[in-house]
Each structure stands twice: as C-alpha cells, then as structure tokens.
Amino acid sequence: MTKKFLPLLISKRDSRVINICSVAGFLAPSYLSAYSASKYALESFSDCLRREMAP
C-alpha cells in the first residue's frame, strides 16, 4: 500500500506515513522470535522509508 501511494505522498509537502510497531522489535523476548522479527522488520522499513522520503 505504501509503495503504491509513495509518489503521491512525496509530491505533498506535509504528507505522513504512520506505522504502529511494538517494543518486541527491540527486546526480542523468548519464545516470540517470529513476532519479534516481524516487528523489527516494520521498524526497519519505517526507518528506510523516512530516509527515502527526505527532501
């Protein structure tokens, strides 16, 4: 969804992409490896997207 709308978002100066993550992406609790990995992936995606959208 983000990739589809990215050109429109970049053309608007005040656009935002908001992703809700979990602290599990940083803490990596035992027996929750898949959940933790998916949350870290979203955190990393958000960070990369922020840099790509920067002017």
N, CA, C and O atoms as CSV, one atom per row, in Angstrom:
chain,resi,resn,atom,element,x,y,z
A,1,MET,N,N,0.828,-1.168,0.000
A,1,MET,CA,C,0.000,0.000,0.000
A,1,MET,C,C,0.883,1.247,0.000
A,1,MET,O,O,0.641,2.180,-0.765
A,2,THR,N,N,1.889,1.263,0.841
A,2,THR,CA,C,2.782,2.423,0.912
A,2,THR,C,C,3.475,2.648,-0.423
A,2,THR,O,O,3.571,3.785,-0.887
A,3,LYS,N,N,3.959,1.579,-1.045
A,3,LYS,CA,C,4.659,1.704,-2.322
A,3,LYS,C,C,3.744,2.282,-3.399
A,3,LYS,O,O,4.190,3.075,-4.229
A,4,LYS,N,N,2.495,1.899,-3.394
A,4,LYS,CA,C,1.533,2.376,-4.388
A,4,LYS,C,C,1.300,3.883,-4.253
A,4,LYS,O,O,1.203,4.585,-5.260
A,5,PHE,N,N,1.210,4.383,-3.024
A,5,PHE,CA,C,0.900,5.790,-2.790
A,5,PHE,C,C,2.129,6.669,-2.590
A,5,PHE,O,O,1.995,7.879,-2.413
A,6,LEU,N,N,3.305,6.091,-2.614
A,6,LEU,CA,C,4.525,6.854,-2.345
A,6,LEU,C,C,4.715,8.049,-3.281
A,6,LEU,O,O,5.061,9.123,-2.788
A,7,PRO,N,N,4.514,7.936,-4.592
A,7,PRO,CA,C,4.675,9.121,-5.445
A,7,PRO,C,C,3.754,10.278,-5.033
A,7,PRO,O,O,4.167,11.438,-5.047
A,8,LEU,N,N,2.522,9.961,-4.670
A,8,LEU,CA,C,1.589,10.993,-4.215
A,8,LEU,C,C,2.056,11.603,-2.896
A,8,LEU,O,O,1.997,12.819,-2.716
A,9,LEU,N,N,2.513,10.770,-1.986
A,9,LEU,CA,C,2.968,11.265,-0.688
A,9,LEU,C,C,4.185,12.165,-0.829
A,9,LEU,O,O,4.294,13.171,-0.127
A,10,ILE,N,N,5.094,11.819,-1.720
A,10,ILE,CA,C,6.291,12.630,-1.919
A,10,ILE,C,C,5.929,13.984,-2.530
A,10,ILE,O,O,6.561,14.993,-2.218
A,11,SER,N,N,4.919,14.012,-3.396
A,11,SER,CA,C,4.534,15.272,-4.039
A,11,SER,C,C,3.876,16.250,-3.069
A,11,SER,O,O,3.868,17.454,-3.325
A,12,LYS,N,N,3.337,15.765,-1.986
A,12,LYS,CA,C,2.706,16.622,-0.974
A,12,LYS,C,C,3.703,16.897,0.143
A,12,LYS,O,O,4.252,15.968,0.736
A,13,ARG,N,N,3.931,18.144,0.422
A,13,ARG,CA,C,4.953,18.527,1.400
A,13,ARG,C,C,4.642,18.056,2.821
A,13,ARG,O,O,5.556,17.689,3.560
A,14,ASP,N,N,3.396,18.061,3.202
A,14,ASP,CA,C,3.041,17.744,4.589
A,14,ASP,C,C,2.505,16.325,4.778
A,14,ASP,O,O,1.791,16.065,5.747
A,15,SER,N,N,2.832,15.412,3.877
A,15,SER,CA,C,2.332,14.041,3.987
A,15,SER,C,C,3.079,13.257,5.065
A,15,SER,O,O,4.218,13.571,5.410
A,16,ARG,N,N,2.410,12.235,5.583
A,16,ARG,CA,C,2.977,11.388,6.631
A,16,ARG,C,C,2.614,9.928,6.374
A,16,ARG,O,O,1.551,9.618,5.837
A,17,VAL,N,N,3.510,9.057,6.765
A,17,VAL,CA,C,3.239,7.624,6.807
A,17,VAL,C,C,3.400,7.231,8.265
A,17,VAL,O,O,4.444,7.479,8.868
A,18,ILE,N,N,2.376,6.622,8.829
A,18,ILE,CA,C,2.410,6.244,10.243
A,18,ILE,C,C,2.331,4.727,10.344
A,18,ILE,O,O,1.369,4.114,9.879
A,19,ASN,N,N,3.343,4.129,10.950
A,19,ASN,CA,C,3.372,2.690,11.199
A,19,ASN,C,C,3.393,2.472,12.705
A,19,ASN,O,O,4.165,3.113,13.418
A,20,ILE,N,N,2.555,1.578,13.184
A,20,ILE,CA,C,2.493,1.252,14.604
A,20,ILE,C,C,3.310,-0.019,14.821
A,20,ILE,O,O,2.998,-1.069,14.259
A,21,CYS,N,N,4.346,0.080,15.631
A,21,CYS,CA,C,5.224,-1.061,15.915
A,21,CYS,C,C,5.035,-1.505,17.362
A,21,CYS,O,O,4.164,-0.999,18.070
A,22,SER,N,N,5.846,-2.439,17.783
A,22,SER,CA,C,5.801,-2.956,19.142
A,22,SER,C,C,7.196,-2.923,19.744
A,22,SER,O,O,8.192,-3.015,19.027
A,23,VAL,N,N,7.262,-2.793,21.041
A,23,VAL,CA,C,8.548,-2.819,21.729
A,23,VAL,C,C,9.225,-4.185,21.566
A,23,VAL,O,O,10.427,-4.313,21.795
A,24,ALA,N,N,8.462,-5.189,21.175
A,24,ALA,CA,C,9.031,-6.528,20.955
A,24,ALA,C,C,10.060,-6.523,19.835
A,24,ALA,O,O,10.890,-7.429,19.754
A,25,GLY,N,N,10.017,-5.520,18.976
A,25,GLY,CA,C,11.018,-5.407,17.929
A,25,GLY,C,C,12.388,-5.043,18.452
A,25,GLY,O,O,13.391,-5.240,17.767
A,26,PHE,N,N,12.439,-4.514,19.658
A,26,PHE,CA,C,13.709,-4.127,20.272
A,26,PHE,C,C,14.147,-5.091,21.365
A,26,PHE,O,O,15.345,-5.292,21.566
A,27,LEU,N,N,13.207,-5.684,22.066
A,27,LEU,CA,C,13.538,-6.512,23.225
A,27,LEU,C,C,13.805,-7.972,22.882
A,27,LEU,O,O,14.574,-8.633,23.580
A,28,ALA,N,N,13.196,-8.481,21.839
A,28,ALA,CA,C,13.334,-9.879,21.425
A,28,ALA,C,C,13.074,-10.854,22.574
A,28,ALA,O,O,13.988,-11.552,23.012
A,29,PRO,N,N,11.829,-10.907,23.065
A,29,PRO,CA,C,11.506,-11.814,24.172
A,29,PRO,C,C,11.596,-13.287,23.767
A,29,PRO,O,O,11.404,-13.638,22.603
A,30,SER,N,N,11.886,-14.123,24.730
A,30,SER,CA,C,11.989,-15.568,24.484
A,30,SER,C,C,10.672,-16.127,23.955
A,30,SER,O,O,9.594,-15.678,24.343
A,31,TYR,N,N,10.772,-17.100,23.073
A,31,TYR,CA,C,9.637,-17.822,22.502
A,31,TYR,C,C,8.721,-16.954,21.637
A,31,TYR,O,O,7.615,-17.375,21.296
A,32,LEU,N,N,9.160,-15.770,21.287
A,32,LEU,CA,C,8.380,-14.901,20.405
A,32,LEU,C,C,9.235,-14.440,19.231
A,32,LEU,O,O,9.120,-13.299,18.782
A,33,SER,N,N,10.082,-15.317,18.740
A,33,SER,CA,C,11.048,-14.918,17.710
A,33,SER,C,C,10.377,-14.448,16.420
A,33,SER,O,O,10.789,-13.432,15.860
A,34,ALA,N,N,9.366,-15.150,15.937
A,34,ALA,CA,C,8.704,-14.742,14.691
A,34,ALA,C,C,7.996,-13.403,14.869
A,34,ALA,O,O,8.075,-12.534,14.000
A,35,TYR,N,N,7.315,-13.240,15.976
A,35,TYR,CA,C,6.623,-11.974,16.260
A,35,TYR,C,C,7.626,-10.836,16.375
A,35,TYR,O,O,7.431,-9.767,15.797
A,36,SER,N,N,8.686,-11.067,17.113
A,36,SER,CA,C,9.718,-10.048,17.303
A,36,SER,C,C,10.381,-9.678,15.978
A,36,SER,O,O,10.637,-8.502,15.720
A,37,ALA,N,N,10.655,-10.661,15.149
A,37,ALA,CA,C,11.281,-10.405,13.849
A,37,ALA,C,C,10.371,-9.566,12.957
A,37,ALA,O,O,10.845,-8.674,12.253
A,38,SER,N,N,9.081,-9.844,12.981
A,38,SER,CA,C,8.156,-9.069,12.147
A,38,SER,C,C,8.057,-7.626,12.632
A,38,SER,O,O,7.915,-6.710,11.822
A,39,LYS,N,N,8.129,-7.418,13.933
A,39,LYS,CA,C,8.066,-6.052,14.468
A,39,LYS,C,C,9.351,-5.289,14.161
A,39,LYS,O,O,9.308,-4.092,13.877
A,40,TYR,N,N,10.485,-5.968,14.215
A,40,TYR,CA,C,11.739,-5.309,13.861
A,40,TYR,C,C,11.755,-4.979,12.372
A,40,TYR,O,O,12.285,-3.940,11.978
A,41,ALA,N,N,11.188,-5.840,11.547
A,41,ALA,CA,C,11.118,-5.577,10.107
A,41,ALA,C,C,10.307,-4.320,9.830
A,41,ALA,O,O,10.688,-3.516,8.980
A,42,LEU,N,N,9.204,-4.139,10.528
A,42,LEU,CA,C,8.396,-2.935,10.348
A,42,LEU,C,C,9.155,-1.701,10.807
A,42,LEU,O,O,9.080,-0.654,10.164
A,43,GLU,N,N,9.876,-1.810,11.897
A,43,GLU,CA,C,10.695,-0.693,12.394
A,43,GLU,C,C,11.762,-0.318,11.367
A,43,GLU,O,O,11.974,0.864,11.094
A,44,SER,N,N,12.419,-1.301,10.808
A,44,SER,CA,C,13.453,-1.059,9.807
A,44,SER,C,C,12.852,-0.478,8.524
A,44,SER,O,O,13.415,0.448,7.941
A,45,PHE,N,N,11.725,-1.011,8.089
A,45,PHE,CA,C,11.035,-0.484,6.908
A,45,PHE,C,C,10.689,0.988,7.106
A,45,PHE,O,O,10.889,1.802,6.205
A,46,SER,N,N,10.175,1.326,8.275
A,46,SER,CA,C,9.805,2.713,8.565
A,46,SER,C,C,11.020,3.625,8.528
A,46,SER,O,O,10.949,4.735,8.002
A,47,ASP,N,N,12.118,3.171,9.076
A,47,ASP,CA,C,13.347,3.969,9.086
A,47,ASP,C,C,13.867,4.190,7.666
A,47,ASP,O,O,14.253,5.305,7.312
A,48,CYS,N,N,13.879,3.145,6.860
A,48,CYS,CA,C,14.328,3.273,5.465
A,48,CYS,C,C,13.407,4.192,4.673
A,48,CYS,O,O,13.878,5.013,3.887
A,49,LEU,N,N,12.111,4.061,4.872
A,49,LEU,CA,C,11.150,4.893,4.162
A,49,LEU,C,C,11.326,6.363,4.528
A,49,LEU,O,O,11.227,7.235,3.665
A,50,ARG,N,N,11.586,6.636,5.796
A,50,ARG,CA,C,11.817,8.016,6.240
A,50,ARG,C,C,12.993,8.617,5.490
A,50,ARG,O,O,12.931,9.767,5.053
A,51,ARG,N,N,14.049,7.859,5.339
A,51,ARG,CA,C,15.234,8.361,4.630
A,51,ARG,C,C,14.966,8.534,3.139
A,51,ARG,O,O,15.445,9.491,2.532
A,52,GLU,N,N,14.209,7.621,2.548
A,52,GLU,CA,C,13.901,7.720,1.122
A,52,GLU,C,C,12.983,8.901,0.814
A,52,GLU,O,O,13.070,9.485,-0.266
A,53,MET,N,N,12.113,9.252,1.741
A,53,MET,CA,C,11.176,10.352,1.525
A,53,MET,C,C,11.763,11.709,1.873
A,53,MET,O,O,11.157,12.738,1.572
A,54,ALA,N,N,12.923,11.730,2.496
A,54,ALA,CA,C,13.532,13.006,2.897
A,54,ALA,C,C,13.849,13.847,1.664
A,54,ALA,O,O,14.225,13.313,0.621
A,55,PRO,N,N,13.695,15.169,1.790
A,55,PRO,CA,C,13.997,16.038,0.635
A,55,PRO,C,C,15.466,16.041,0.269
A,55,PRO,O,O,15.866,16.722,-0.675
